[in-house]
Amino acid sequence: METSQDGQPAKQRGEDKEHHGSASLVWTATPGMLFQEDRWNSLHSLSLSWVFGYNSSLAVHSLMDGKEQVLLYVSSHTVVIHDVLGNRQYHLQGHTNAISCLCVSEDRRWVATADGGPDPLIIVWDSFSGIPVRTIFESHSDEGVSAIAISQDMKYLATIGAGRVQKVCVWKWTSPTEKPVCSTELKPEFGHQDYVIFNPQNRYEFVSNSKTQVIFYLWGDAGLQYGAPPLSRETFGTLVGRFSQSVFHFNNSQALTGTSAGKLVLWEEARPHGPSEELLAKPHSMGAAKVVPLQEDSLTVLQVVDSCIVTGDVKGQVTFYTGQLQILACYSHDKVGPIRSISFCKTPPDPPGDSPPSTITRSHPFITRNFILSTSDATVFRVATAGTNFEKVLEEAKEAVNAISCHPQQTLVAVGSHCGLLKVWDYQQTKYLVSRIFTKASIQCLSYDPEGYFLAAGFTDGSVHVLDAISLQSSCKEFKFSHGPVTHISFSHDSEYFATADEKYAVTVYKKALQDGIRCWEHLAGLHSHYKPIRSILFGVQLDSKEPRLLSLGEDRQLVEYDLSSSSKDHLEVLQRDRLEQVAVPLCMAWYPQLSTESFILTANNCYKMKLYNTTTKICRKTLLGPTYGSPLEKVEILPTTNTVDPQRCHLAYITKDKVGLQILPVDGNPHKSSAFICHPDGVSGLACSYDGCYVFTAGGDDCTVMKWEVNLNALDAAASLGGKDLIPFYNLLDGGREGKFFRELEDYFYYAQLHSHGIDTLEPRQVSTHIPLEEIPSVMRAIGFYPSEEEAEDMKNEVKFSKYVDTGEQVTEINLGDFIKLYINHRPAFGLSMKQIQQAFQVLGYDNENGDKVIDRGDLLLLLQHRGECMTEDELVQCLTTLLGRHPEGEGSELDTNDPSGAAALSEEQIPEEITAEIFAADILGLPIAEPERKNRTEK
């Protein structure tokens, strides 16, 4: 539930004045109060500070015009209220999905937004206070909302779902009920209805349209009725075109629809032609009266304002017509693209004795309200009608934004788009500084050099440009040595090298050179060093010198280090290749801060694990549970720090599929040491940190936005403290916690392992200990339901064995219960056993039987177990099958049988079917619990 600053539910705010004697924030709100400074301080570790860019497919609205020019628009899942002259933004946050539609009341106070699902929300906001006064849950199931409108009296909403079968609902949003007043479903043949508007003179009527069908609605006590009048080229013998928007005529008896053929369709109530015909009631009586050709260019916007009909078209022209479709005025500019929306400012008070603002007389030429234009190429203009002046207010990226980089010494951020637009902002002042447009290709990645003199840009055509960081002019010739889109760019610490990675799995290195006394770069060499996508390239510094080192990490699980000193023209030398993972796929890496004597490389994989590798030996030294916020970490960056008091206080910034977050270092698996916030629901494509660590920037890819997040490390530290100290956070991750049955079983297995290590059958006095030998770790792990591979078991033992070796030179030979719990939490699967993994294996290894099931032949399975992966010997396979299929002699369950292979083969033929499905393998052979639907399917088969 939404809460106000004082913590009260939104539904109670309107009652505060009556029940508590003090006016609520909504009751006392006035225009402009949003931008009063220090209204409240954020209690979150990351808070949205500014949004660059907006969704140009949705309308931009004018909230205020005059001394204060305030716009409202949508950026991803956030509504932005932008004070243009004051250079301030206020953000309405509440949606978890990208906002798909919005509408604003006539008085500009109430804003209704809806998103595209799943679990879509409809939220009504008070634009004066920024408070969400009403939230409607489960409005259109999981299909989302495609269109929304608010009635003239501001009490009702009309929404249209985005599913194949669209549901139309009318809501009384001022009522606390969660159900619509009325609803109906539309036929799919009507096309996707994506625009809706109320009749301003009758709240019980509204109209919607798709590209091919206009539908009229009438709602009331009888429910929601609709009529879908037919219209085709044959109706009037002329090309109609595709519908764009519809409006009700101010005469209250007609409606209009704009089309892509530059025409207006006039709708009105059909009159009976004879006494035998009955007069149909609305909305069934509405039909096409005529098609009026207005112009050749496609109409994209249609509105009614001040007794005028207003159109906008693909050429950027705005035309005003009388009610009889006679031209009153036309506004155009050669810099204006296809118009997406028109929003008029509030009607100014009429001076005494003046003519109405849209009236033409000899002494008063046509004058209407100022208005805001937004175009489909992401540009916003303010039009002052008195002088026909077009003032550019916003110009943002109109295509995907993937490239983002922060200057290493100044408050500058560079943003690159697929439309070729490169912009540099002063993010402290939120001031646009310089831009450049590249017309031949799309910008995919950006990187400043460590000194801040140059900015390198990688493009989708494989080219690389090195630009002056201030002017954005090219510093040297264009490079084109990559055969695919350039995905990564990185500079060495001394700016002597920079390297790129591309979609063709190649790494290309460039080296600094002097040409005519001017510093520039030249191509050194390239290498196809991976066979799957490259996820990261990273420059570092040699431990025994100041020479740079270069590494690349790919989805092929390979970490490749290059020998730059031995490389020559067109020959890139590889120093070392290491396979980092056995099953998981590494997704990103970073140099771990020097928090101990040992130096590490930090990686994150698709199984929600973070791993520390020794920078020299590349041996995995630690496996840790990473943040688990719906998707794995896609990119990580160490947050720069200017803290000289406590240099060991370090943090990590990261992005997942749709979130941005912070992690306290050192990483130890404690979930309370991280936090995350939804930033781009449709996907995050880039991450950058300011040089002082005060801000984090995220790029949203297809949503065309970049978000600036203010960092509050004290809030993150406070949340970590509230989570508990020492082992308390880890106890809470166990099933049932510290007092649960699982913990008691773990204790029993742990102490049984102590007995087992000393020998079960002995009468000698035992030395009581709180530790078990490292050799017992895999057995206890498997006993409590975690089944590590042999490699994972070895990693766990080595992690403990060498945990103090760098500091003391001695190996650890045993582990206590507390450290064992941490080891278990960090190494076990983040979300437990998954049937999906077994099913995926059967998809790859199996074949379709007569029933269409994926199966593996029994003989093939036995061969696979002995010859693939961590191969089992025949004896090991015999022992496992004998144990799993329950053929231990009674009383000898604690020790493995040593039955002969032929007996095991006979047993397998007797108890294992010839064709094995994933469900049979999991439930009947391994004895693992499987979900009830899967168990039911297995039983039916």
RORO-796507 format. One record per residue (C-alpha): z, x, y. Coordinates in steps of 0.001 Angstrom, whole numbers, plus 500000, padded with zeros to 6 digits. Layout:
N
ZXY/...
***
This chain:
941
500000500000500000/499190501232503488/502193502098505633/502707502618509321/504327505588511011/507737504056510512/507044503504506809/506689499714506905/503982498003504832/500865496959506697/501388493280505868/504718493314507674/503511494908510886/502348491684512469/505780490136511793/507828492930513341/508018491359516770/509400488079515438/511734489445512773/512909492729514280/512639492151518029/510404495207518514/506654495095518913/504562496569516089/502029499302516621/499196496811516138/500710494279518517/501136496824521308/497961498819520660/495531499321523523/492083500926523721/492291504719523878/495809505067522494/494371506765519392/493861509942521336/497358510255522722/498504513724521702/501278514324519183/501403510768517910/502654512248514655/502619515520512795/501013515774509399/503319516187506440/500485517309504161/499448520826503251/495887520010504343/495013517492507043/491566516546508253/491052518007511718/487343517528512464/484175516265510806/480762517776511508/477920515436510610/477744511793509587/476002509363507257/472750508658509081/471865505795506714/474699503690508195/475033502285511711/476694504083514622/478752501750516842/479705501990520498/483422501212520946/483728502191524609/481196503086527282/481767504287530815/484449506760531790/485184507075528093/482323507144525616/483740506382522168/481569506130519062/482408504978515565/480493506245512546/480954507084508881/481202510541507352/481424510407503566/484619508408502801/486027508668506330/485519506541509434/485294508760512515/486232507477515977/484717510069518301/485580510417521974/482404512172523111/483439513142526635/486962514107525630/485686516036522582/488237514402520292/488110512679516918/490370510276515101/489888509690511382/490451506474509468/491227507583505925/491887505298502993/488758505134500839/488503507264497717/484755506691497360/481990507226499875/481795504333502332/478674502283501640/478746499741504501/480686498772507607/480777496184510386/482529495859513737/483800492719515451/482253491547518717/485266492731520755/485079496180519027/488663495963517834/488340495179514123/486376497460511828/485688496477508211/484549499112505719/483706498998502016/482828501695499528/480543502220496579/483065502228493739/484347502618491131/487440500581492078/485942499769495485/488129498936498453/487498496709501457/489623497818504397/489997496166507792/491136498600510499/492526498099513971/490385500457516034/492951500469518845/495808501853516744/493896503278513772/496055501252511378/494600499598508245/495787496020508639/494268494652505426/493142496185502155/491359494152499504/491447495618495992/489175494804493042/486712493036495302/483554493727493305/484796495246490042/483319498732489553/479959498036491116/480863498741494744/479788496897497882/476292497112499379/476660494983502530/479432493543504713/479619491350507835/482378489872510003/482241486403511548/482105485811515288/485689484482515308/486732487683513464/488576485797510685/486101485997507805/484166488662505941/481049488283503829/480400490957501206/477625491559498688/478221493599495548/476034496521494531/475640495638490851/472474494554489100/473718490974489302/474970490879492879/478061488886493698/478410487374497170/481942486677498434/483512485186501536/487009486459502404/489602485225504844/490943488688505543/493754487387507732/495191485649504657/497280487679502162/495438486306499122/493501488771496951/490893486177495957/487779485284497947/487512481876499584/484302481317497633/481705483347495794/478433483124493915/476096485348491940/472478486087492803/469524486400490492/468234489973489989/464713488849490883/465881488389494489/465941492154494827/468832494315496007/470395492508498973/471547495252501350/471959493489504697/474079490496505708/475035488868509010/476932485715510090/475541483037512357/477405483799515610/477483480066516444/478596478840513029/480933480868510868/480005478799507814/476466480166507791/475186483651507060/471956485276505935/471128488305503801/467951490033502763/466512492585500385/463137494239500844/461444491191499319/463722488147499673/465700486461502458/468618484232501388/470462481686503545/474060480710502753/476359477843503636/479998477847502582/482866475398502913/484922473019500792/481997472622498402/481935476349497724/479186478812498504/475618477517498348/472440479416498997/468740478905499398/466041481513498775/462849480307500504/459625481777499086/457287483857501216/454269485863500154/450941487030501528/449372483770500355/451840481635502350/450169482329505703/447227484404504560/448528487576506175/450355490718505119/454091490220505617/455474493640504674/458931494525503431/461969492965505081/464356495151507097/466978493038508912/467566489356509675/469326487531512522/470020483970513643/468185482853516757/470458481952519676/468970478423519661/471001477895516433/468118476247514584/466035479246513630/466377482690512078/464246485820512280/463464488678509898/461800491976510824/459263493557508484/457657496907507753/454307495496508946/455618495168512515/455970491389512236/458721488817512651/459167486009510154/460408482833511830/462599480647509599/463605477082510395/464652473877508727/461764472208506918/460998468666508054/459869466008505517/456136465306505732/456415461695504585/458884458856504098/459063459568500360/460386463102500886/464095463615501289/465590465721504071/467187468720502449/470459470053503821/471069473646504774/470731476210503337/468111474749500989/466087473361503878/465347476739505462/461753477893505085/459231480219506674/457628478538509705/455309481354510739/454774485082510806/454485486576514299/452743489947514682/454617491997517285/453269495522516817/451676497867514310/454743500050513702/457384499100511165/460452497264512493/463698498820511302/466337497069513442/466603493471514638/469376492095516861/470194489272519245/472121490165522399/472560488443525769/469931485771524940/467454488514524079/465847489466520800/465904493250520360/463835495316517927/463819498986516995/461008500670515093/459999503812513229/458527505364516396/461899505255518160/460952502391520467/463402499659521506/461864496422522735/463520493380524341/461999489902523930/462777486452525225/463609483629522841/459912482792522809/459080486434521850/457700487439525220/458288491099526079/461022491739528646/461358495522528513/460618498523526350/462538501798526018/461080504834524288/461330508612524238/459215511185522439/462327512871520972/463616509700519289/462888509284515578/462974506163513383/465762503931514639/468555503160512187/470911501148514416/471402499847517942/474882499204519322/475437497689522747/478483498403524847/480875495601525706/479632493122528270/480830494208531716/482387491529533945/479781489844536127/480265490371539862/480617487072541783/477291485502542578/475310487905540378/472637486802537968/473318487169534228/472624490745533089/469492489848531132/467928487632533745/464751488730535556/464261487653539151/462261489105541998/465391490680543473/466954491579540093/464755493446537595/465590493336533866/468944495039533265/470989494792530101/473974496594528708/473854500309527917/473400500957524237/473712503606521530/470765504473519277/471111506203515949/468089507477514073/467378508171510431/467044511886511274/470771512034512177/470479511987515962/472425509704518304/471292508819521835/473010506977524649/470601504882526694/471551503936530244/469308500939530840/469516501091534629/467524504319534648/466038504317531128/467801507625530576/468022508887526957/471018511184526574/471394513026523254/474978512580522077/474869513962518533/472336515926516526/473406516670512967/471924517690509646/469692515023508162/469578516564504680/472056518123502264/474539520673503643/475403523321501053/475738526506503134/478870527346505089/480473530629506205/483280531628508588/483105534612510926/485469537408509785/486977538019513247/486206535051515504/486673531278515436/483069530650514426/481651528718511499/477988528695510494/476549525628508759/473138525493507069/471233522452505858/468309521686503577/466434520409506624/466361524021507870/468925523491510622/471372526376511108/474193525695513578/477119527826514739/480258526141516052/483392527406517747/485744525517515467/488799526105517668/487183524364520626/484918522207518363/482059523296520545/478465523751519451/477217527229520414/473765528034519048/471271526796516479/467988527662514864/465571525609512799/463726527113509844/460693524980509071/459406526551505870/462390526279503520/465893524866503056/469063526870503667/471113527157500466/473819529747501232/475243531800504111/477470534847504522/478699536913507458/479031540642506953/482657541976507127/482137543340510645/480744540062511934/477525541536513321/475100539886510907/474631536569509162/472630536489505918/470945533263504851/469538532449501424/466820529807501062/465558527508498339/462181529294498242/463898532551497218/463696534174500652/466572535918502432/466920536313506207/469363538684507905/470145537347511371/472013538543514420/475375536747514266/475287535778517958/471679534885518729/470581533947515167/467407535949515704/466071537920512740/467438541472512522/464829542664510049/461899541341508126/462219538468505677/462999539452502081/461466537540499202/462428539224495950/464114536250494260/461952533989492095/464177530956492525/466507529369495092/469148531825496314/472560530410495416/474994533177496424/475173535931499035/477910538533499390/478423541714501460/480268544875500436/483446545739502357/481685548515504299/478501546477504937/476448549135503148/475211546621500576/474666542939500195/473701541114497020/472228537743496132/472147535585493016/469475532995492325/468761530067490005/466617532301487758/469797534118486659/468962537302488600/471096539492490854/469320541334493686/470880544155495708/469938545275499220/471070548511500860/471573549414504503/468957551674506051/467900553007509421/464476552125510747/463547553605514122/467241554109514836/468077550448514173/470402549331511395/468804547030508884/468576546529505131/466017547300502501/465541546018498972/467178548259496353/466758546572492974/467136543335491012/468058542435487450/468036539311485258/471564540039484102/472501536578482804/470867533938480644/472715530981482161/473493530028485789/475366532621487828/478584531142489181/479819533968491390/478984537408492745/481754539572494118/481984542905495883/485155544945495580/486466548460496127/486834551169493479/490501551886492746/490068555658492891/487729555726495900/486463553665498779/483099553062497123/482002549424496652/481750547787493256/479737544691492377/480371542070489707/478652538846488690/479981536001486556/477786533527484690/478079530394482615/477012532598479707/480659533805479801/479513537296480768/481201539359483472/478717542049484488/479672545066486585/476899547089488202/476823550830488847/475661550960492461/475932554742492775/473615555266489791/471136552571490806/467839553547492371/464806551854493838/463828548944491530/466432549940488946/469837548227488989/472189549999486579/474732547998484578/478083549705484183/479810547228481848/479388543811480246/482358541784479039/482577538381477372/485475536638479104/485763533386477175/485435532275473583/484813528548474114/485488527701477772/482945528301480531/484065530368483543/483204528677486828/484430530993489604/486301534205490328/488103536088493108/490029539318493607/493683538559492991/496048539776495742/498033542931494972/501282541139494119/502276543652491429/501484547172490325/498560545982488228/495249544840489800/493585541652488597/490450539546488799/491221535822488874/488883533397487099/488956529631486572/487207527844483714/486113524340482800/489236523788480673/491517523802483737/492745527322482970/493111530239485350/493019533719483872/493953537160485136/491871540103483908/492708543754484431/490189545071486960/489536548219484927/489736547229481270/488661543559481798/491316542580479241/492812539107479706/496380539672480825/497455536120481545/496291532570480910/497749529943483211/497467526205483686/495455525540486837/495393522458489072/494452519338487106/493058516935489682/490282515183487810/487817518063487510/488013521862487075/487990524351489939/484439525001491150/485150527710493712/488206529673494841/489014531840497858/492149533774498681/493461532310501924/493536535083504564/496976535720506042/498260537203509271/501850537086508036/503289540565508575/506858539434507865/506190538440504256/502889539957503039/503669538789499500/503356535147500622/499825534408499462/497874531258498803/494618530236497196/492133527683498538/489924525894496025/487508523044495553/486927520824492537/484085518353492082/485334516142494925/488593517631496225/489924520535498288/493313522045497614/495783524877498001/497691526840495369/500773528996495903/500480532510494480/501414534019492130/499998531443489735/502465530559486974/501377527112485713/503873525161487848/501938522003488898/504117521530491987/502733524706493507/499349523112494164/498025520122496041/494604518545496472/492927515945498663/489670514040498298/487179515587500703/483680514618499518/483677511903496803/480011512500495973/480565516219495420/481715519347497258/479093522065497568/480779524778499629/484116526292500671/485046528678503476/488312529858505049/488907530871508656/489711534553509220/493346533740510072/493882531286507210/494647528372509566/491650526282508541/489661525501505425/486102524160505597/484278522135502951/480585521252502765/479626517939501199/476095518565499986/474196515280499965/476664513535502283/475429515908505051/478919516645506389/481278519573506838/484998518904507087/487540521106508829/491020520994507300/494137522266509054/496473524245506801/500228523567506715/501746526016504254/505303524890504984/504479521432503638/503118522956500428/506185525168500018/508469522179500577/506656520162497898/507001523072495463/510739523275496167/511181519566495514/509537520042492121/512453522140490895/513146525773490155/512894528011487110/512050526007483964/512577522509485374/508871521939486236/507858523130482756/510411520934480973/508900517950482774/505481518790481334/506787518401477786/506518515012476116/509884513340476820/511113516195479016/514199518330478405/516032515533476625/513117514291474558/512403514390470840/509599516918471246/511907519476472877/514447519112470089/511711519647467513/510523522697469432/514031524129469362/514239523513465602/510895525259464959/511889528110467236/515114528765465394/513460528252462018/511039531009463033/514076533241463593/515213532549460038/511709533090458709/511431536468460442/514692537608458768/513690536174455413/514574532727454107/516041533783450767/518864536102451800/522619535970451598/523143538773454102/524908537949457413/522337536981460090/522268538360463604/522061535326465919/519447535795468651/517731533821471387/514382535501470680/511692535422468015/509235538209467126/505789537970468714/504211537622465262/505826534190464923/504240532775468110/501037531386466474/502994529729463647/505359527927466023/502468526893468275/500641525325465338/503813523675464100/504218521783467387/500591520620467492/498694523335469365/496063525026467200/494865528238468874/491965530236467486/492688533731466185/491430535196469459/493650532865471490/496627533739469286/495977537432469857/495691536840473618/499069535095473629/500760537926471791/499151540569474014/500118538644477128/503783538952476194/503500542408474618/502066544089477721/503815541964480358/506045544875481444/503958547808480286/502609548834483722/506120548863485224/508169550287482322/505638551843479965/507192549877477090/505868547017474998/507731543731474605/508255542788470946/509996539403471193/510097536240473280/512855533809474253/512658530004474268/512101529646478025/509184532067478087/507807530456474941/507750527055476671/505851528552479608/503437530210477197/502898526911475389/502356524921478598/499866527446479965/497826527956476776/497689524495475197/494747522221476068/495367520731479498/494933517169478212/495887517543474564/493668517226471514/490259515757472240/488100513965469717/485142514563472030/485036518270471207/484706517582467484/482056514923468168/480093517349470362/480155519923467552/478797517347465121/476073516435467633/474913520060467591/475440520917463926/474820517580462225/471895515324461424/471351511558461505/471947509810458183/470527506464457090/473119504580459173/472293506539462318/475577508493462248/475802512186463015/476943513830459775/477237517301458240/476547517910454581/479661518957452666/478078522160451400/476759523023454858/480220522549456330/481774524978453853/479069527529454622/479504527104458375/483230527706458103/482600530943456214/479736532329458304/480025531015461883/482551531557464673/485818533030463446/484645533280459855/487023532356457059/487014534222453785/486595532225450614/490275532696449772/491341531508453230/489112528468452918/490574527681449488/494104527908450826/493342525723453841/491606522992451848/494342523001449234/496993522604451927/495111520019453991/494200517874451002/497777517874449726/497469519784446442/500591521928446793/502852521839443753/506020519915444535/508727521968446135/506312524666447244/505074523115450463/506438525946452571/504201528529450934/500414528498450564/498935527857447121/496759530502445508/494673528174443368/491420529596442095/488221528905444035/486677526794441334/489664524455441426/489320524151445208/485595523456444898/486305520706442401/488985519343444714/486601519302447685/483928517476445662/486519514965444544/488184514236447906/485581515173450533/482538512889450803/479091514406450577/478330513385454165/481081514042456691/481305512370460107/483396513663463005/485934510890462411/486269511691458688/486629515389459454/489352514781462058/491367512074460324/490884512590456578/490516516373456347/492439517769459314/494908514874459401/494741514576463191/495581511318464950/492506509609466379/492129506735468794/492273503194467415/488626502253468193/487431505397466424/489686504682463469/488308501118463298/484720502394463311/485526504874460556/487108502123458451/484095499842458868/481774502611457731/
***
